[in-house]
């Protein structure tokens, strides 16, 4: 197989993997946004998250992983729209931001630590 065809197949495979991995990360972001809003008695508007950024970052073990940030809107009164965000490192949710409160989602135990 010629070099161009091999590289084309490799690039298409990498793009397919990125697309599939991003869908799984987005689903995790929606679940976490829904959960965070429910815990705070807020309404998640549009029941979805929107892509904001993608970059490389290192996890606690020093491995290079994709860090994705998704934005969402929620309402505390039903008459307004406020901005929130959820950040994932790979498939793991590491940060949820609502109002001026940040919720750090910790390791395997899923412990939450709130900062005001």
DOVOKOL-374669 format. One record per atom (N, C-alpha, C): residue number from 0; z, y, x. Coordinates in steps of 0.1 Angstrom, whole numbers, plus 5000, padded with zeros to 4 digits. Layout:
REM DOVOKOL-374669
+-----+------+------+------+
: num :    Z :    Y :    X :
+-----+------+------+------+
: NUM :    Z :    Y :    X :
...
+-----+------+------+------+
//
This chain:
REM DOVOKOL-374669
+-----+------+------+------+
: num :    Z :    Y :    X :
+-----+------+------+------+
:   0 : 5000 : 4988 : 5008 :
:   0 : 5000 : 5000 : 5000 :
:   0 : 5000 : 5012 : 5009 :
:   1 : 4991 : 5022 : 5006 :
:   1 : 4991 : 5034 : 5014 :
:   1 : 5004 : 5042 : 5014 :
:   2 : 5006 : 5050 : 5024 :
:   2 : 5019 : 5057 : 5026 :
:   2 : 5021 : 5067 : 5014 :
:   3 : 5011 : 5074 : 5009 :
:   3 : 5013 : 5083 : 4998 :
:   3 : 5017 : 5076 : 4986 :
:   4 : 5012 : 5065 : 4982 :
:   4 : 5016 : 5057 : 4970 :
:   4 : 5030 : 5052 : 4972 :
:   5 : 5034 : 5048 : 4983 :
:   5 : 5048 : 5043 : 4986 :
:   5 : 5058 : 5055 : 4984 :
:   6 : 5054 : 5066 : 4990 :
:   6 : 5063 : 5078 : 4989 :
:   6 : 5064 : 5083 : 4974 :
:   7 : 5053 : 5082 : 4967 :
:   7 : 5053 : 5086 : 4953 :
:   7 : 5061 : 5077 : 4945 :
:   8 : 5061 : 5064 : 4947 :
:   8 : 5069 : 5055 : 4939 :
:   8 : 5084 : 5057 : 4943 :
:   9 : 5087 : 5060 : 4955 :
:   9 : 5101 : 5062 : 4959 :
:   9 : 5106 : 5075 : 4953 :
:  10 : 5098 : 5086 : 4953 :
:  10 : 5102 : 5098 : 4947 :
:  10 : 5104 : 5097 : 4932 :
:  11 : 5095 : 5090 : 4925 :
:  11 : 5096 : 5087 : 4911 :
:  11 : 5109 : 5079 : 4908 :
:  12 : 5112 : 5069 : 4916 :
:  12 : 5124 : 5061 : 4914 :
:  12 : 5136 : 5069 : 4916 :
:  13 : 5136 : 5078 : 4926 :
:  13 : 5148 : 5087 : 4928 :
:  13 : 5150 : 5096 : 4916 :
:  14 : 5139 : 5102 : 4911 :
:  14 : 5140 : 5111 : 4899 :
:  14 : 5145 : 5103 : 4886 :
:  15 : 5140 : 5091 : 4885 :
:  15 : 5145 : 5083 : 4873 :
:  15 : 5160 : 5080 : 4875 :
:  16 : 5164 : 5077 : 4887 :
:  16 : 5179 : 5074 : 4889 :
:  16 : 5187 : 5087 : 4886 :
:  17 : 5182 : 5099 : 4891 :
:  17 : 5189 : 5111 : 4888 :
:  17 : 5190 : 5114 : 4874 :
:  18 : 5179 : 5112 : 4866 :
:  18 : 5179 : 5115 : 4852 :
:  18 : 5189 : 5106 : 4845 :
:  19 : 5189 : 5093 : 4848 :
:  19 : 5198 : 5083 : 4842 :
:  19 : 5212 : 5086 : 4845 :
:  20 : 5215 : 5090 : 4858 :
:  20 : 5229 : 5093 : 4862 :
:  20 : 5233 : 5106 : 4855 :
:  21 : 5225 : 5115 : 4854 :
:  21 : 5228 : 5128 : 4847 :
:  21 : 5231 : 5126 : 4832 :
:  22 : 5224 : 5117 : 4826 :
:  22 : 5227 : 5114 : 4812 :
:  22 : 5241 : 5108 : 4810 :
:  23 : 5245 : 5099 : 4819 :
:  23 : 5258 : 5093 : 4819 :
:  23 : 5269 : 5104 : 4821 :
:  24 : 5266 : 5113 : 4831 :
:  24 : 5276 : 5123 : 4834 :
:  24 : 5277 : 5133 : 4823 :
:  25 : 5266 : 5136 : 4816 :
:  25 : 5267 : 5145 : 4805 :
:  25 : 5275 : 5139 : 4793 :
:  26 : 5273 : 5126 : 4791 :
:  26 : 5281 : 5119 : 4780 :
:  26 : 5296 : 5120 : 4783 :
:  27 : 5299 : 5118 : 4796 :
:  27 : 5313 : 5119 : 4800 :
:  27 : 5318 : 5134 : 4798 :
:  28 : 5310 : 5143 : 4801 :
:  28 : 5313 : 5157 : 4799 :
:  28 : 5316 : 5161 : 4784 :
:  29 : 5307 : 5155 : 4775 :
:  29 : 5309 : 5158 : 4761 :
:  29 : 5322 : 5151 : 4756 :
:  30 : 5325 : 5139 : 4761 :
:  30 : 5337 : 5132 : 4757 :
:  30 : 5350 : 5140 : 4761 :
:  31 : 5349 : 5145 : 4774 :
:  31 : 5361 : 5153 : 4779 :
:  31 : 5362 : 5166 : 4772 :
:  32 : 5351 : 5173 : 4769 :
:  32 : 5352 : 5186 : 4762 :
:  32 : 5358 : 5184 : 4748 :
:  33 : 5353 : 5173 : 4741 :
:  33 : 5358 : 5170 : 4728 :
:  33 : 5373 : 5167 : 4728 :
:  34 : 5377 : 5159 : 4738 :
:  34 : 5391 : 5155 : 4740 :
:  34 : 5400 : 5168 : 4743 :
:  35 : 5395 : 5176 : 4752 :
:  35 : 5403 : 5188 : 4755 :
:  35 : 5404 : 5197 : 4743 :
:  36 : 5394 : 5199 : 4736 :
:  36 : 5394 : 5208 : 4724 :
:  36 : 5404 : 5202 : 4713 :
:  37 : 5403 : 5189 : 4712 :
:  37 : 5412 : 5182 : 4702 :
:  37 : 5427 : 5184 : 4706 :
:  38 : 5430 : 5183 : 4719 :
:  38 : 5444 : 5184 : 4723 :
:  38 : 5449 : 5198 : 4721 :
:  39 : 5440 : 5208 : 4722 :
:  39 : 5444 : 5222 : 4720 :
:  39 : 5442 : 5227 : 4706 :
:  40 : 5438 : 5218 : 4697 :
:  40 : 5436 : 5222 : 4683 :
:  40 : 5425 : 5233 : 4682 :
:  41 : 5414 : 5230 : 4690 :
:  41 : 5402 : 5239 : 4690 :
:  41 : 5390 : 5232 : 4685 :
:  42 : 5380 : 5239 : 4680 :
:  42 : 5368 : 5233 : 4675 :
:  42 : 5357 : 5234 : 4685 :
:  43 : 5352 : 5222 : 4690 :
:  43 : 5340 : 5222 : 4699 :
:  43 : 5328 : 5225 : 4691 :
:  44 : 5321 : 5236 : 4694 :
:  44 : 5310 : 5241 : 4687 :
:  44 : 5297 : 5233 : 4692 :
:  45 : 5288 : 5230 : 4683 :
:  45 : 5276 : 5224 : 4686 :
:  45 : 5277 : 5210 : 4691 :
:  46 : 5290 : 5205 : 4693 :
:  46 : 5293 : 5192 : 4697 :
:  46 : 5285 : 5187 : 4709 :
:  47 : 5283 : 5196 : 4719 :
:  47 : 5275 : 5193 : 4731 :
:  47 : 5279 : 5201 : 4743 :
:  48 : 5274 : 5198 : 4754 :
:  48 : 5276 : 5206 : 4766 :
:  48 : 5263 : 5209 : 4772 :
:  49 : 5262 : 5220 : 4779 :
:  49 : 5249 : 5224 : 4785 :
:  49 : 5250 : 5225 : 4800 :
:  50 : 5240 : 5220 : 4807 :
:  50 : 5240 : 5220 : 4822 :
:  50 : 5241 : 5234 : 4828 :
:  51 : 5250 : 5236 : 4837 :
:  51 : 5251 : 5249 : 4844 :
:  51 : 5248 : 5248 : 4859 :
:  52 : 5253 : 5238 : 4866 :
:  52 : 5250 : 5237 : 4880 :
:  52 : 5251 : 5223 : 4886 :
:  53 : 5244 : 5221 : 4897 :
:  53 : 5244 : 5208 : 4904 :
:  53 : 5244 : 5211 : 4919 :
:  54 : 5253 : 5204 : 4925 :
:  54 : 5254 : 5206 : 4940 :
:  54 : 5261 : 5193 : 4946 :
:  55 : 5261 : 5192 : 4959 :
:  55 : 5267 : 5181 : 4966 :
:  55 : 5282 : 5186 : 4969 :
:  56 : 5291 : 5177 : 4968 :
:  56 : 5305 : 5179 : 4972 :
:  56 : 5311 : 5166 : 4976 :
:  57 : 5322 : 5167 : 4984 :
:  57 : 5329 : 5155 : 4989 :
:  57 : 5341 : 5152 : 4980 :
:  58 : 5343 : 5139 : 4978 :
:  58 : 5354 : 5134 : 4970 :
:  58 : 5366 : 5133 : 4979 :
:  59 : 5377 : 5128 : 4973 :
:  59 : 5390 : 5126 : 4981 :
:  59 : 5388 : 5117 : 4993 :
:  60 : 5379 : 5108 : 4992 :
:  60 : 5376 : 5099 : 5003 :
:  60 : 5366 : 5104 : 5013 :
:  61 : 5361 : 5116 : 5011 :
:  61 : 5351 : 5122 : 5020 :
:  61 : 5337 : 5118 : 5018 :
:  62 : 5334 : 5110 : 5007 :
:  62 : 5321 : 5106 : 5004 :
:  62 : 5313 : 5118 : 4997 :
:  63 : 5301 : 5119 : 5000 :
:  63 : 5292 : 5129 : 4994 :
:  63 : 5288 : 5125 : 4981 :
:  64 : 5290 : 5133 : 4970 :
:  64 : 5287 : 5129 : 4957 :
:  64 : 5281 : 5142 : 4950 :
:  65 : 5274 : 5139 : 4939 :
:  65 : 5269 : 5150 : 4931 :
:  65 : 5280 : 5156 : 4922 :
:  66 : 5281 : 5169 : 4923 :
:  66 : 5291 : 5177 : 4914 :
:  66 : 5283 : 5184 : 4904 :
:  67 : 5285 : 5181 : 4891 :
:  67 : 5278 : 5188 : 4880 :
:  67 : 5288 : 5196 : 4872 :
:  68 : 5284 : 5207 : 4868 :
:  68 : 5292 : 5216 : 4859 :
:  68 : 5284 : 5218 : 4846 :
:  69 : 5291 : 5216 : 4835 :
:  69 : 5285 : 5217 : 4821 :
:  69 : 5293 : 5228 : 4814 :
:  70 : 5287 : 5236 : 4807 :
:  70 : 5293 : 5246 : 4798 :
:  70 : 5293 : 5242 : 4784 :
:  71 : 5303 : 5247 : 4776 :
:  71 : 5303 : 5244 : 4762 :
:  71 : 5310 : 5256 : 4755 :
:  72 : 5308 : 5257 : 4742 :
:  72 : 5314 : 5267 : 4734 :
:  72 : 5324 : 5261 : 4725 :
:  73 : 5335 : 5268 : 4722 :
:  73 : 5345 : 5263 : 4713 :
:  73 : 5351 : 5275 : 4706 :
:  74 : 5358 : 5273 : 4695 :
:  74 : 5364 : 5283 : 4687 :
:  74 : 5378 : 5280 : 4685 :
:  75 : 5386 : 5291 : 4685 :
:  75 : 5401 : 5289 : 4683 :
:  75 : 5404 : 5294 : 4668 :
:  76 : 5395 : 5302 : 4663 :
:  76 : 5398 : 5308 : 4649 :
:  76 : 5388 : 5303 : 4639 :
:  77 : 5376 : 5298 : 4644 :
:  77 : 5365 : 5295 : 4635 :
:  77 : 5356 : 5306 : 4633 :
:  78 : 5360 : 5318 : 4637 :
:  78 : 5351 : 5330 : 4636 :
:  78 : 5346 : 5335 : 4649 :
:  79 : 5349 : 5329 : 4660 :
:  79 : 5344 : 5334 : 4673 :
:  79 : 5339 : 5322 : 4682 :
:  80 : 5333 : 5326 : 4693 :
:  80 : 5328 : 5316 : 4702 :
:  80 : 5333 : 5320 : 4716 :
:  81 : 5340 : 5310 : 4722 :
:  81 : 5345 : 5311 : 4735 :
:  81 : 5339 : 5301 : 4745 :
:  82 : 5338 : 5305 : 4757 :
:  82 : 5332 : 5297 : 4767 :
:  82 : 5342 : 5287 : 4774 :
:  83 : 5338 : 5275 : 4776 :
:  83 : 5346 : 5265 : 4784 :
:  83 : 5336 : 5258 : 4793 :
:  84 : 5342 : 5250 : 4803 :
:  84 : 5334 : 5243 : 4812 :
:  84 : 5341 : 5230 : 4816 :
:  85 : 5333 : 5220 : 4820 :
:  85 : 5338 : 5208 : 4825 :
:  85 : 5330 : 5204 : 4837 :
:  86 : 5337 : 5200 : 4848 :
:  86 : 5331 : 5197 : 4861 :
:  86 : 5334 : 5183 : 4864 :
:  87 : 5323 : 5176 : 4868 :
:  87 : 5324 : 5162 : 4872 :
:  87 : 5320 : 5160 : 4886 :
:  88 : 5326 : 5151 : 4893 :
:  88 : 5323 : 5147 : 4906 :
:  88 : 5318 : 5133 : 4905 :
:  89 : 5305 : 5131 : 4906 :
:  89 : 5300 : 5118 : 4903 :
:  89 : 5301 : 5116 : 4888 :
:  90 : 5308 : 5105 : 4884 :
:  90 : 5310 : 5103 : 4869 :
:  90 : 5324 : 5106 : 4865 :
:  91 : 5332 : 5111 : 4875 :
:  91 : 5346 : 5114 : 4873 :
:  91 : 5348 : 5129 : 4869 :
:  92 : 5355 : 5131 : 4858 :
:  92 : 5358 : 5145 : 4854 :
:  92 : 5370 : 5150 : 4862 :
:  93 : 5368 : 5161 : 4869 :
:  93 : 5378 : 5167 : 4878 :
:  93 : 5384 : 5180 : 4873 :
:  94 : 5377 : 5187 : 4864 :
:  94 : 5382 : 5200 : 4859 :
:  94 : 5377 : 5203 : 4845 :
:  95 : 5386 : 5208 : 4837 :
:  95 : 5382 : 5213 : 4824 :
:  95 : 5388 : 5227 : 4822 :
:  96 : 5379 : 5236 : 4818 :
:  96 : 5384 : 5250 : 4817 :
:  96 : 5383 : 5254 : 4803 :
:  97 : 5394 : 5258 : 4797 :
:  97 : 5395 : 5264 : 4784 :
:  97 : 5403 : 5277 : 4785 :
:  98 : 5398 : 5288 : 4779 :
:  98 : 5405 : 5301 : 4780 :
:  98 : 5409 : 5304 : 4794 :
:  99 : 5421 : 5308 : 4796 :
:  99 : 5425 : 5311 : 4810 :
:  99 : 5433 : 5299 : 4815 :
: 100 : 5432 : 5288 : 4808 :
: 100 : 5439 : 5276 : 4812 :
: 100 : 5430 : 5266 : 4819 :
: 101 : 5434 : 5260 : 4830 :
: 101 : 5426 : 5250 : 4837 :
: 101 : 5433 : 5237 : 4836 :
: 102 : 5426 : 5227 : 4833 :
: 102 : 5432 : 5213 : 4833 :
: 102 : 5426 : 5205 : 4844 :
: 103 : 5434 : 5201 : 4854 :
: 103 : 5429 : 5193 : 4864 :
: 103 : 5431 : 5178 : 4860 :
: 104 : 5421 : 5170 : 4861 :
: 104 : 5421 : 5157 : 4857 :
: 104 : 5423 : 5148 : 4869 :
: 105 : 5434 : 5141 : 4871 :
: 105 : 5437 : 5134 : 4883 :
: 105 : 5433 : 5120 : 4883 :
: 106 : 5429 : 5115 : 4894 :
: 106 : 5425 : 5101 : 4898 :
: 106 : 5425 : 5090 : 4888 :
: 107 : 5429 : 5078 : 4892 :
: 107 : 5427 : 5067 : 4884 :
: 107 : 5437 : 5067 : 4872 :
: 108 : 5448 : 5073 : 4873 :
: 108 : 5458 : 5073 : 4862 :
: 108 : 5454 : 5083 : 4851 :
: 109 : 5445 : 5092 : 4854 :
: 109 : 5441 : 5102 : 4844 :
: 109 : 5451 : 5112 : 4841 :
: 110 : 5461 : 5114 : 4850 :
: 110 : 5472 : 5124 : 4847 :
: 110 : 5465 : 5137 : 4847 :
: 111 : 5471 : 5146 : 4838 :
: 111 : 5466 : 5159 : 4836 :
: 111 : 5476 : 5169 : 4842 :
: 112 : 5472 : 5179 : 4849 :
: 112 : 5481 : 5189 : 4854 :
: 112 : 5475 : 5203 : 4849 :
: 113 : 5484 : 5210 : 4842 :
: 113 : 5479 : 5223 : 4837 :
: 113 : 5483 : 5235 : 4846 :
: 114 : 5474 : 5244 : 4847 :
: 114 : 5477 : 5256 : 4854 :
: 114 : 5474 : 5268 : 4845 :
: 115 : 5483 : 5278 : 4845 :
: 115 : 5481 : 5290 : 4836 :
: 115 : 5477 : 5301 : 4845 :
+-----+------+------+------+
//
